[in-house]
Amino acid sequence: MDTDTHDTRKPLQYRDAGVDIEQGNEAVRRIRPWAQKTSRPEVLAGVGGFAGAFQLKDPGVLLAGADGVGSKLFIAQALNELDTIGVDLVAMNVNDILAQGGEPLFFLDYIAIHQIIPERIEHLVKGIADGCLEARCALLGGETAELPDLYEPDHFDLAGFCVGRQAYAAEKPMEEGDVLLGLSASGFHSNGYALLRRIVAQRQLDWNQTYPATDGRRLGQALLTPTRIYVQAVTDLWSMVAVKAMAHITGGGLKENVPRTLAPGFSAVIDKAAWPTSALMQWFQEMGPVADEEWYRTFNAGIGFTVVVSPGDVVAAQQILERHQIASHVIGDIVPGSGEVVWA
């Protein structure tokens, strides 16, 4: 009887299971320079260590948030255009911190992907770094996970985590007659894309085609317009105007996000006709068709951020925002109520 138990099969490597360590190392090498561009004086250690280090001299109240990009990712994946989706990731986080009166300090990302291709990871992280530069926060680190058994080829997911410092708190109480100022959105931002994709599929539209409402751009490109980051404009606003409340208009739209910041005993009356709606948004609502009630609770409808100010501060506030190339509109008033949005 043969008693030789020597195993002559080729030894397995990690890449045989779909994970390539060398490609992961190359991705880290490529993304390090982009992260370094976002550094702040407080950064003691960033990408490459076991954890990032950020020096806090007087932290006060720290704010933290986590968010993702949602199904907007499917369009970026379909078009293989990955340079801007990272901006969306940062924006969704830092705008939340901002709405709480926070200065974003540092950001960490999580990229989960079918296969690490260093060039693709670099494109994704470049977008994240661009967003961090715009938000003046440091890209302190993150994690890239190669998960071939979880994600289909060419598919990935993004998540982000932001820590900020409480930098502003309303000093004046909210009053009847205060004004709700709406800051224009750059587009659909990163909400409602499951419904947009459903409309595209039902109407058999082509991501790579141009349509009258896309202003000369391919449909996919128009829908990949990055989420606007309001940090610089709104922090400038704080320094000159008494802002009484702020809201980041994300999932739930104006109807659900404005009430989150109203003082007890007050509601907001909003006039839907008070600001222009883009041709792209009008086109999608008509194509759906999507009823007004559903539209305004799914999408930002053209307003990405709101602030409440006194009537006497409206002109100054709008001038400050205009210097940051952000159009703003008086979209409503503060009235006694039970903390809801009432459509005018």
Short mmCIF file of the C-alpha atoms (twelve columns), coordinates in Angstrom:
data_MODEL
# 
_entry.id   MODEL 
# 
loop_
_atom_site.group_PDB 
_atom_site.id 
_atom_site.type_symbol 
_atom_site.label_atom_id 
_atom_site.label_alt_id 
_atom_site.label_comp_id 
_atom_site.label_asym_id 
_atom_site.label_seq_id 
_atom_site.Cartn_x 
_atom_site.Cartn_y 
_atom_site.Cartn_z 
_atom_site.pdbx_PDB_model_num 
ATOM 1   C CA . MET A 1   0.000   0.000  0.000   1 
ATOM 2   C CA . ASP A 2   1.282   3.501  -0.925  1 
ATOM 3   C CA . THR A 3   1.875   5.452  2.274   1 
ATOM 4   C CA . ASP A 4   3.286   8.624  0.635   1 
ATOM 5   C CA . THR A 5   1.100   11.483 1.898   1 
ATOM 6   C CA . HIS A 6   3.165   14.293 0.352   1 
ATOM 7   C CA . ASP A 7   0.839   16.875 -1.205  1 
ATOM 8   C CA . THR A 8   2.176   17.921 -4.618  1 
ATOM 9   C CA . ARG A 9   -0.612  20.404 -5.389  1 
ATOM 10  C CA . LYS A 10  0.363   24.036 -6.017  1 
ATOM 11  C CA . PRO A 11  0.210   26.010 -2.760  1 
ATOM 12  C CA . LEU A 12  -2.697  28.427 -2.644  1 
ATOM 13  C CA . GLN A 13  -2.188  32.190 -2.537  1 
ATOM 14  C CA . TYR A 14  -4.555  34.916 -1.379  1 
ATOM 15  C CA . ARG A 15  -5.014  36.080 -4.966  1 
ATOM 16  C CA . ASP A 16  -6.416  32.639 -5.813  1 
ATOM 17  C CA . ALA A 17  -9.371  33.614 -3.625  1 
ATOM 18  C CA . GLY A 18  -9.722  36.918 -5.496  1 
ATOM 19  C CA . VAL A 19  -7.720  39.217 -3.189  1 
ATOM 20  C CA . ASP A 20  -4.442  40.686 -4.458  1 
ATOM 21  C CA . ILE A 21  -2.273  42.143 -1.684  1 
ATOM 22  C CA . GLU A 22  0.178   43.736 -4.114  1 
ATOM 23  C CA . GLN A 23  -2.615  45.579 -5.902  1 
ATOM 24  C CA . GLY A 24  -3.859  46.787 -2.530  1 
ATOM 25  C CA . ASN A 25  -0.409  48.096 -1.648  1 
ATOM 26  C CA . GLU A 26  -0.175  49.837 -5.013  1 
ATOM 27  C CA . ALA A 27  -3.561  51.470 -4.409  1 
ATOM 28  C CA . VAL A 28  -2.347  52.822 -1.056  1 
ATOM 29  C CA . ARG A 29  0.791   54.189 -2.728  1 
ATOM 30  C CA . ARG A 30  -1.342  55.988 -5.302  1 
ATOM 31  C CA . ILE A 31  -3.833  57.523 -2.891  1 
ATOM 32  C CA . ARG A 32  -1.322  58.773 -0.309  1 
ATOM 33  C CA . PRO A 33  -0.409  61.953 -2.305  1 
ATOM 34  C CA . TRP A 34  -4.087  62.859 -2.689  1 
ATOM 35  C CA . ALA A 35  -4.678  62.524 1.039   1 
ATOM 36  C CA . GLN A 36  -1.573  64.606 1.777   1 
ATOM 37  C CA . LYS A 37  -3.027  67.479 -0.273  1 
ATOM 38  C CA . THR A 38  -5.859  67.758 2.274   1 
ATOM 39  C CA . SER A 39  -3.623  67.934 5.356   1 
ATOM 40  C CA . ARG A 40  -4.257  70.490 8.093   1 
ATOM 41  C CA . PRO A 41  -1.747  71.666 10.736  1 
ATOM 42  C CA . GLU A 42  -3.457  69.430 13.322  1 
ATOM 43  C CA . VAL A 43  -2.737  66.214 11.398  1 
ATOM 44  C CA . LEU A 44  -0.028  64.196 13.152  1 
ATOM 45  C CA . ALA A 45  -0.414  60.934 11.223  1 
ATOM 46  C CA . GLY A 46  -2.477  60.086 8.181   1 
ATOM 47  C CA . VAL A 47  -2.658  57.388 5.523   1 
ATOM 48  C CA . GLY A 48  -0.319  54.466 6.104   1 
ATOM 49  C CA . GLY A 49  -0.538  53.926 9.857   1 
ATOM 50  C CA . PHE A 50  -2.927  51.835 11.885  1 
ATOM 51  C CA . ALA A 51  -4.937  54.957 12.665  1 
ATOM 52  C CA . GLY A 52  -4.915  58.635 11.837  1 
ATOM 53  C CA . ALA A 53  -3.890  61.158 14.471  1 
ATOM 54  C CA . PHE A 54  -5.363  64.637 14.804  1 
ATOM 55  C CA . GLN A 55  -4.269  67.113 17.502  1 
ATOM 56  C CA . LEU A 56  -7.101  68.863 19.324  1 
ATOM 57  C CA . LYS A 57  -6.099  71.852 21.415  1 
ATOM 58  C CA . ASP A 58  -9.563  72.908 22.533  1 
ATOM 59  C CA . PRO A 59  -12.094 70.414 21.200  1 
ATOM 60  C CA . GLY A 60  -15.178 71.765 22.932  1 
ATOM 61  C CA . VAL A 61  -18.059 69.747 21.478  1 
ATOM 62  C CA . LEU A 62  -17.188 67.204 18.806  1 
ATOM 63  C CA . LEU A 63  -19.683 66.287 16.083  1 
ATOM 64  C CA . ALA A 64  -19.574 63.073 14.069  1 
ATOM 65  C CA . GLY A 65  -21.502 61.710 11.136  1 
ATOM 66  C CA . ALA A 66  -21.511 58.868 8.637   1 
ATOM 67  C CA . ASP A 67  -23.133 58.649 5.231   1 
ATOM 68  C CA . GLY A 68  -22.830 57.143 1.764   1 
ATOM 69  C CA . VAL A 69  -23.653 57.989 -1.827  1 
ATOM 70  C CA . GLY A 70  -26.469 55.526 -2.433  1 
ATOM 71  C CA . SER A 71  -27.534 54.294 -5.848  1 
ATOM 72  C CA . LYS A 72  -25.934 57.233 -7.639  1 
ATOM 73  C CA . LEU A 73  -22.974 54.827 -7.587  1 
ATOM 74  C CA . PHE A 74  -24.668 52.649 -10.215 1 
ATOM 75  C CA . ILE A 75  -24.484 55.480 -12.755 1 
ATOM 76  C CA . ALA A 76  -20.807 56.118 -12.032 1 
ATOM 77  C CA . GLN A 77  -20.173 52.395 -12.422 1 
ATOM 78  C CA . ALA A 78  -22.183 52.159 -15.652 1 
ATOM 79  C CA . LEU A 79  -20.261 55.043 -17.229 1 
ATOM 80  C CA . ASN A 80  -16.943 54.146 -15.548 1 
ATOM 81  C CA . GLU A 81  -16.642 57.802 -14.525 1 
ATOM 82  C CA . LEU A 82  -15.244 57.765 -11.011 1 
ATOM 83  C CA . ASP A 83  -13.602 61.174 -10.553 1 
ATOM 84  C CA . THR A 84  -16.521 62.995 -8.913  1 
ATOM 85  C CA . ILE A 85  -18.484 60.420 -6.926  1 
ATOM 86  C CA . GLY A 86  -16.025 60.916 -4.053  1 
ATOM 87  C CA . VAL A 87  -17.046 64.577 -3.888  1 
ATOM 88  C CA . ASP A 88  -20.615 63.405 -3.294  1 
ATOM 89  C CA . LEU A 89  -19.410 61.180 -0.480  1 
ATOM 90  C CA . VAL A 90  -17.660 64.032 1.311   1 
ATOM 91  C CA . ALA A 91  -20.506 66.465 0.675   1 
ATOM 92  C CA . MET A 92  -23.156 64.247 2.212   1 
ATOM 93  C CA . ASN A 93  -21.126 64.074 5.403   1 
ATOM 94  C CA . VAL A 94  -19.709 67.575 5.787   1 
ATOM 95  C CA . ASN A 95  -23.000 69.289 4.941   1 
ATOM 96  C CA . ASP A 96  -24.622 67.345 7.786   1 
ATOM 97  C CA . ILE A 97  -21.885 68.450 10.180  1 
ATOM 98  C CA . LEU A 98  -22.284 72.029 8.922   1 
ATOM 99  C CA . ALA A 99  -26.044 72.010 9.535   1 
ATOM 100 C CA . GLN A 100 -25.303 71.232 13.173  1 
ATOM 101 C CA . GLY A 101 -23.047 74.288 13.403  1 
ATOM 102 C CA . GLY A 102 -19.882 72.267 12.939  1 
ATOM 103 C CA . GLU A 103 -16.528 72.901 11.299  1 
ATOM 104 C CA . PRO A 104 -15.471 69.658 9.558   1 
ATOM 105 C CA . LEU A 105 -12.059 68.595 10.860  1 
ATOM 106 C CA . PHE A 106 -11.241 65.246 9.322   1 
ATOM 107 C CA . PHE A 107 -12.728 62.571 7.105   1 
ATOM 108 C CA . LEU A 108 -12.275 58.824 6.662   1 
ATOM 109 C CA . ASP A 109 -13.523 56.719 3.778   1 
ATOM 110 C CA . TYR A 110 -14.493 53.087 3.311   1 
ATOM 111 C CA . ILE A 111 -14.304 51.606 -0.186  1 
ATOM 112 C CA . ALA A 112 -15.645 48.073 -0.651  1 
ATOM 113 C CA . ILE A 113 -15.003 46.719 -4.127  1 
ATOM 114 C CA . HIS A 114 -15.077 43.512 -6.169  1 
ATOM 115 C CA . GLN A 115 -11.456 43.873 -7.263  1 
ATOM 116 C CA . ILE A 116 -8.801  46.417 -6.380  1 
ATOM 117 C CA . ILE A 117 -7.556  48.068 -9.550  1 
ATOM 118 C CA . PRO A 118 -5.168  50.770 -8.329  1 
ATOM 119 C CA . GLU A 119 -6.077  53.237 -11.068 1 
ATOM 120 C CA . ARG A 120 -9.776  53.009 -10.197 1 
ATOM 121 C CA . ILE A 121 -9.108  53.425 -6.482  1 
ATOM 122 C CA . GLU A 122 -6.973  56.456 -7.269  1 
ATOM 123 C CA . HIS A 123 -9.825  58.060 -9.234  1 
ATOM 124 C CA . LEU A 124 -12.237 57.453 -6.370  1 
ATOM 125 C CA . VAL A 125 -9.861  58.843 -3.735  1 
ATOM 126 C CA . LYS A 126 -8.969  61.844 -5.882  1 
ATOM 127 C CA . GLY A 127 -12.656 62.788 -5.814  1 
ATOM 128 C CA . ILE A 128 -12.742 62.327 -2.050  1 
ATOM 129 C CA . ALA A 129 -9.635  64.509 -1.701  1 
ATOM 130 C CA . ASP A 130 -11.194 67.186 -3.929  1 
ATOM 131 C CA . GLY A 131 -14.241 67.229 -1.671  1 
ATOM 132 C CA . CYS A 132 -12.108 67.440 1.448   1 
ATOM 133 C CA . LEU A 133 -10.156 70.370 0.022   1 
ATOM 134 C CA . GLU A 134 -13.406 72.164 -0.732  1 
ATOM 135 C CA . ALA A 135 -14.659 71.451 2.805   1 
ATOM 136 C CA . ARG A 136 -11.275 72.356 4.371   1 
ATOM 137 C CA . CYS A 137 -11.079 69.065 6.209   1 
ATOM 138 C CA . ALA A 138 -8.272  66.518 6.264   1 
ATOM 139 C CA . LEU A 139 -8.575  63.128 4.616   1 
ATOM 140 C CA . LEU A 140 -7.103  61.274 7.567   1 
ATOM 141 C CA . GLY A 141 -7.352  57.701 6.374   1 
ATOM 142 C CA . GLY A 142 -9.757  54.946 5.486   1 
ATOM 143 C CA . GLU A 143 -10.126 51.351 4.402   1 
ATOM 144 C CA . THR A 144 -10.247 49.637 1.029   1 
ATOM 145 C CA . ALA A 145 -11.750 46.147 1.153   1 
ATOM 146 C CA . GLU A 146 -11.500 43.717 -1.752  1 
ATOM 147 C CA . LEU A 147 -14.627 41.543 -1.573  1 
ATOM 148 C CA . PRO A 148 -15.027 39.480 -4.759  1 
ATOM 149 C CA . ASP A 149 -17.641 37.205 -3.185  1 
ATOM 150 C CA . LEU A 150 -19.853 40.111 -2.118  1 
ATOM 151 C CA . TYR A 151 -19.718 42.526 -5.074  1 
ATOM 152 C CA . GLU A 152 -20.236 41.871 -8.766  1 
ATOM 153 C CA . PRO A 153 -17.360 42.682 -11.157 1 
ATOM 154 C CA . ASP A 154 -16.827 46.464 -11.504 1 
ATOM 155 C CA . HIS A 155 -19.165 47.122 -8.563  1 
ATOM 156 C CA . PHE A 156 -18.224 48.913 -5.353  1 
ATOM 157 C CA . ASP A 157 -19.695 50.832 -2.449  1 
ATOM 158 C CA . LEU A 158 -18.541 53.988 -0.685  1 
ATOM 159 C CA . ALA A 159 -19.105 55.166 2.867   1 
ATOM 160 C CA . GLY A 160 -17.630 58.101 4.711   1 
ATOM 161 C CA . PHE A 161 -17.185 59.293 8.268   1 
ATOM 162 C CA . CYS A 162 -16.628 62.907 9.309   1 
ATOM 163 C CA . VAL A 163 -15.665 64.422 12.644  1 
ATOM 164 C CA . GLY A 164 -16.146 68.121 13.255  1 
ATOM 165 C CA . ARG A 165 -16.012 70.661 16.032  1 
ATOM 166 C CA . GLN A 166 -18.968 72.738 17.180  1 
ATOM 167 C CA . ALA A 167 -18.081 76.153 15.811  1 
ATOM 168 C CA . TYR A 168 -21.375 78.016 15.787  1 
ATOM 169 C CA . ALA A 169 -24.521 78.173 17.866  1 
ATOM 170 C CA . ALA A 170 -27.471 80.488 17.322  1 
ATOM 171 C CA . GLU A 171 -27.285 83.448 19.677  1 
ATOM 172 C CA . LYS A 172 -30.642 84.953 18.766  1 
ATOM 173 C CA . PRO A 173 -33.905 83.065 19.330  1 
ATOM 174 C CA . MET A 174 -36.165 82.174 16.420  1 
ATOM 175 C CA . GLU A 175 -39.069 84.578 16.041  1 
ATOM 176 C CA . GLU A 176 -42.272 84.855 14.084  1 
ATOM 177 C CA . GLY A 177 -41.524 86.606 10.798  1 
ATOM 178 C CA . ASP A 178 -37.999 85.248 10.437  1 
ATOM 179 C CA . VAL A 179 -37.056 84.321 6.888   1 
ATOM 180 C CA . LEU A 180 -36.197 80.908 5.462   1 
ATOM 181 C CA . LEU A 181 -33.442 81.320 2.899   1 
ATOM 182 C CA . GLY A 182 -32.882 78.487 0.418   1 
ATOM 183 C CA . LEU A 183 -29.412 77.896 -1.034  1 
ATOM 184 C CA . SER A 184 -29.460 76.500 -4.547  1 
ATOM 185 C CA . ALA A 185 -28.493 72.896 -5.177  1 
ATOM 186 C CA . SER A 186 -26.102 71.859 -7.938  1 
ATOM 187 C CA . GLY A 187 -28.563 69.203 -9.064  1 
ATOM 188 C CA . PHE A 188 -30.166 66.131 -7.539  1 
ATOM 189 C CA . HIS A 189 -27.185 65.833 -5.178  1 
ATOM 190 C CA . SER A 190 -27.216 62.234 -3.864  1 
ATOM 191 C CA . ASN A 191 -30.828 61.462 -3.032  1 
ATOM 192 C CA . GLY A 192 -33.662 59.817 -4.903  1 
ATOM 193 C CA . TYR A 193 -31.476 58.042 -7.460  1 
ATOM 194 C CA . ALA A 194 -33.352 54.760 -7.134  1 
ATOM 195 C CA . LEU A 195 -36.423 56.572 -8.461  1 
ATOM 196 C CA . LEU A 196 -34.440 58.395 -11.173 1 
ATOM 197 C CA . ARG A 197 -32.984 55.092 -12.358 1 
ATOM 198 C CA . ARG A 198 -36.465 53.560 -12.379 1 
ATOM 199 C CA . ILE A 199 -37.705 56.376 -14.634 1 
ATOM 200 C CA . VAL A 200 -34.705 55.955 -16.951 1 
ATOM 201 C CA . ALA A 201 -35.394 52.231 -17.225 1 
ATOM 202 C CA . GLN A 202 -39.135 52.613 -17.807 1 
ATOM 203 C CA . ARG A 203 -38.649 55.294 -20.454 1 
ATOM 204 C CA . GLN A 204 -35.800 53.302 -22.030 1 
ATOM 205 C CA . LEU A 205 -33.405 56.232 -21.905 1 
ATOM 206 C CA . ASP A 206 -29.691 55.873 -22.647 1 
ATOM 207 C CA . TRP A 207 -27.070 57.090 -20.141 1 
ATOM 208 C CA . ASN A 208 -24.779 57.997 -23.047 1 
ATOM 209 C CA . GLN A 209 -27.304 60.023 -25.048 1 
ATOM 210 C CA . THR A 210 -27.961 63.760 -24.846 1 
ATOM 211 C CA . TYR A 211 -31.493 65.086 -24.419 1 
ATOM 212 C CA . PRO A 212 -32.872 68.646 -24.566 1 
ATOM 213 C CA . ALA A 213 -33.019 68.876 -20.763 1 
ATOM 214 C CA . THR A 214 -29.404 67.715 -20.266 1 
ATOM 215 C CA . ASP A 215 -27.939 70.933 -21.691 1 
ATOM 216 C CA . GLY A 216 -25.594 69.248 -24.159 1 
ATOM 217 C CA . ARG A 217 -24.331 66.671 -21.683 1 
ATOM 218 C CA . ARG A 218 -24.888 62.950 -21.768 1 
ATOM 219 C CA . LEU A 219 -27.709 61.936 -19.446 1 
ATOM 220 C CA . GLY A 220 -25.362 60.027 -17.158 1 
ATOM 221 C CA . GLN A 221 -22.986 62.976 -16.913 1 
ATOM 222 C CA . ALA A 222 -25.839 65.330 -16.034 1 
ATOM 223 C CA . LEU A 223 -26.929 63.033 -13.211 1 
ATOM 224 C CA . LEU A 224 -23.355 62.694 -11.931 1 
ATOM 225 C CA . THR A 225 -23.086 66.427 -11.193 1 
ATOM 226 C CA . PRO A 226 -21.459 66.423 -7.730  1 
ATOM 227 C CA . THR A 227 -23.329 67.398 -4.592  1 
ATOM 228 C CA . ARG A 228 -22.612 71.002 -3.654  1 
ATOM 229 C CA . ILE A 229 -20.455 71.549 -0.565  1 
ATOM 230 C CA . TYR A 230 -21.694 74.542 1.432   1 
ATOM 231 C CA . VAL A 231 -18.983 74.697 4.091   1 
ATOM 232 C CA . GLN A 232 -17.022 77.759 2.974   1 
ATOM 233 C CA . ALA A 233 -20.103 79.815 2.108   1 
ATOM 234 C CA . VAL A 234 -22.025 79.078 5.292   1 
ATOM 235 C CA . THR A 235 -19.069 79.470 7.657   1 
ATOM 236 C CA . ASP A 236 -18.462 82.870 6.050   1 
ATOM 237 C CA . LEU A 237 -22.129 83.625 6.630   1 
ATOM 238 C CA . TRP A 238 -21.778 82.803 10.344  1 
ATOM 239 C CA . SER A 239 -19.095 85.418 10.790  1 
ATOM 240 C CA . MET A 240 -21.299 88.273 9.558   1 
ATOM 241 C CA . VAL A 241 -24.940 87.316 10.059  1 
ATOM 242 C CA . ALA A 242 -26.893 85.868 12.976  1 
ATOM 243 C CA . VAL A 243 -28.012 82.527 11.556  1 
ATOM 244 C CA . LYS A 244 -30.794 81.037 13.684  1 
ATOM 245 C CA . ALA A 245 -31.154 77.564 12.166  1 
ATOM 246 C CA . MET A 246 -29.730 75.471 9.332   1 
ATOM 247 C CA . ALA A 247 -30.832 72.351 7.472   1 
ATOM 248 C CA . HIS A 248 -29.135 70.092 4.949   1 
ATOM 249 C CA . ILE A 249 -31.807 69.098 2.421   1 
ATOM 250 C CA . THR A 250 -31.219 65.409 1.793   1 
ATOM 251 C CA . GLY A 251 -33.556 62.391 1.817   1 
ATOM 252 C CA . GLY A 252 -37.009 63.580 2.856   1 
ATOM 253 C CA . GLY A 253 -36.582 66.913 1.083   1 
ATOM 254 C CA . LEU A 254 -37.665 70.245 2.499   1 
ATOM 255 C CA . LYS A 255 -40.757 68.654 4.025   1 
ATOM 256 C CA . GLU A 256 -38.798 66.487 6.468   1 
ATOM 257 C CA . ASN A 257 -35.449 68.245 6.918   1 
ATOM 258 C CA . VAL A 258 -36.481 71.840 7.679   1 
ATOM 259 C CA . PRO A 259 -38.609 70.794 10.702  1 
ATOM 260 C CA . ARG A 260 -35.558 69.098 12.270  1 
ATOM 261 C CA . THR A 261 -34.089 72.545 12.983  1 
ATOM 262 C CA . LEU A 262 -37.147 74.605 13.916  1 
ATOM 263 C CA . ALA A 263 -37.405 75.932 17.447  1 
ATOM 264 C CA . PRO A 264 -40.317 74.573 19.513  1 
ATOM 265 C CA . GLY A 265 -43.591 76.337 18.761  1 
ATOM 266 C CA . PHE A 266 -42.742 77.300 15.180  1 
ATOM 267 C CA . SER A 267 -43.462 76.030 11.666  1 
ATOM 268 C CA . ALA A 268 -42.226 77.104 8.242   1 
ATOM 269 C CA . VAL A 269 -44.493 78.233 5.416   1 
ATOM 270 C CA . ILE A 270 -42.730 77.534 2.102   1 
ATOM 271 C CA . ASP A 271 -43.729 78.831 -1.326  1 
ATOM 272 C CA . LYS A 272 -42.836 76.277 -4.024  1 
ATOM 273 C CA . ALA A 273 -42.866 79.046 -6.657  1 
ATOM 274 C CA . ALA A 274 -40.198 81.079 -4.849  1 
ATOM 275 C CA . TRP A 275 -37.221 79.528 -6.642  1 
ATOM 276 C CA . PRO A 276 -36.495 78.284 -10.154 1 
ATOM 277 C CA . THR A 277 -36.480 74.577 -10.960 1 
ATOM 278 C CA . SER A 278 -33.938 73.247 -13.445 1 
ATOM 279 C CA . ALA A 279 -35.055 71.894 -16.804 1 
ATOM 280 C CA . LEU A 280 -33.591 68.515 -15.856 1 
ATOM 281 C CA . MET A 281 -35.703 68.281 -12.709 1 
ATOM 282 C CA . GLN A 282 -38.851 69.384 -14.510 1 
ATOM 283 C CA . TRP A 283 -38.219 66.805 -17.239 1 
ATOM 284 C CA . PHE A 284 -37.839 63.941 -14.787 1 
ATOM 285 C CA . GLN A 285 -40.909 64.899 -12.783 1 
ATOM 286 C CA . GLU A 286 -43.028 65.063 -15.941 1 
ATOM 287 C CA . MET A 287 -41.587 61.826 -17.340 1 
ATOM 288 C CA . GLY A 288 -42.249 59.864 -14.167 1 
ATOM 289 C CA . PRO A 289 -44.778 61.178 -13.730 1 
ATOM 290 C CA . VAL A 290 -44.136 61.977 -10.080 1 
ATOM 291 C CA . ALA A 291 -46.788 63.817 -8.063  1 
ATOM 292 C CA . ASP A 292 -45.736 66.964 -6.210  1 
ATOM 293 C CA . GLU A 293 -46.137 65.433 -2.758  1 
ATOM 294 C CA . GLU A 294 -43.832 62.541 -3.635  1 
ATOM 295 C CA . TRP A 295 -41.391 64.776 -5.514  1 
ATOM 296 C CA . TYR A 296 -40.852 67.186 -2.620  1 
ATOM 297 C CA . ARG A 297 -40.305 64.409 -0.082  1 
ATOM 298 C CA . THR A 298 -37.879 62.458 -2.302  1 
ATOM 299 C CA . PHE A 299 -35.716 65.169 -3.907  1 
ATOM 300 C CA . ASN A 300 -34.232 68.487 -2.837  1 
ATOM 301 C CA . ALA A 301 -36.242 70.168 -5.650  1 
ATOM 302 C CA . GLY A 302 -33.391 72.605 -6.289  1 
ATOM 303 C CA . ILE A 303 -32.660 73.687 -2.702  1 
ATOM 304 C CA . GLY A 304 -29.706 71.947 -1.053  1 
ATOM 305 C CA . PHE A 305 -29.385 73.844 2.236   1 
ATOM 306 C CA . THR A 306 -31.503 76.311 4.209   1 
ATOM 307 C CA . VAL A 307 -30.791 78.960 6.809   1 
ATOM 308 C CA . VAL A 308 -33.134 81.001 8.976   1 
ATOM 309 C CA . VAL A 309 -32.258 84.672 9.425   1 
ATOM 310 C CA . SER A 310 -33.972 87.859 10.554  1 
ATOM 311 C CA . PRO A 311 -35.690 89.878 7.801   1 
ATOM 312 C CA . GLY A 312 -33.128 92.641 8.197   1 
ATOM 313 C CA . ASP A 313 -30.256 90.252 7.478   1 
ATOM 314 C CA . VAL A 314 -31.578 88.803 4.225   1 
ATOM 315 C CA . VAL A 315 -29.807 91.187 1.838   1 
ATOM 316 C CA . ALA A 316 -26.452 90.841 3.596   1 
ATOM 317 C CA . ALA A 317 -26.797 87.062 3.700   1 
ATOM 318 C CA . GLN A 318 -27.559 86.832 0.011   1 
ATOM 319 C CA . GLN A 319 -24.612 89.051 -0.860  1 
ATOM 320 C CA . ILE A 320 -22.249 86.819 1.144   1 
ATOM 321 C CA . LEU A 321 -23.567 83.705 -0.571  1 
ATOM 322 C CA . GLU A 322 -23.303 85.352 -3.976  1 
ATOM 323 C CA . ARG A 323 -19.604 85.944 -3.346  1 
ATOM 324 C CA . HIS A 324 -19.317 82.175 -3.090  1 
ATOM 325 C CA . GLN A 325 -21.272 81.813 -6.347  1 
ATOM 326 C CA . ILE A 326 -24.275 80.318 -4.588  1 
ATOM 327 C CA . ALA A 327 -27.676 81.634 -5.567  1 
ATOM 328 C CA . SER A 328 -30.163 81.946 -2.731  1 
ATOM 329 C CA . HIS A 329 -33.878 82.639 -2.547  1 
ATOM 330 C CA . VAL A 330 -36.359 83.701 0.100   1 
ATOM 331 C CA . ILE A 331 -38.476 80.562 0.083   1 
ATOM 332 C CA . GLY A 332 -40.568 80.924 3.214   1 
ATOM 333 C CA . ASP A 333 -41.366 82.431 6.590   1 
ATOM 334 C CA . ILE A 334 -41.326 81.264 10.174  1 
ATOM 335 C CA . VAL A 335 -44.773 81.240 11.799  1 
ATOM 336 C CA . PRO A 336 -46.230 79.914 15.046  1 
ATOM 337 C CA . GLY A 337 -46.947 76.220 14.686  1 
ATOM 338 C CA . SER A 338 -46.248 72.658 15.652  1 
ATOM 339 C CA . GLY A 339 -42.894 72.159 13.897  1 
ATOM 340 C CA . GLU A 340 -43.888 71.317 10.343  1 
ATOM 341 C CA . VAL A 341 -43.569 72.584 6.785   1 
ATOM 342 C CA . VAL A 342 -46.733 74.087 5.352   1 
ATOM 343 C CA . TRP A 343 -46.852 74.682 1.609   1 
ATOM 344 C CA . ALA A 344 -48.072 78.154 0.664   1 
# 
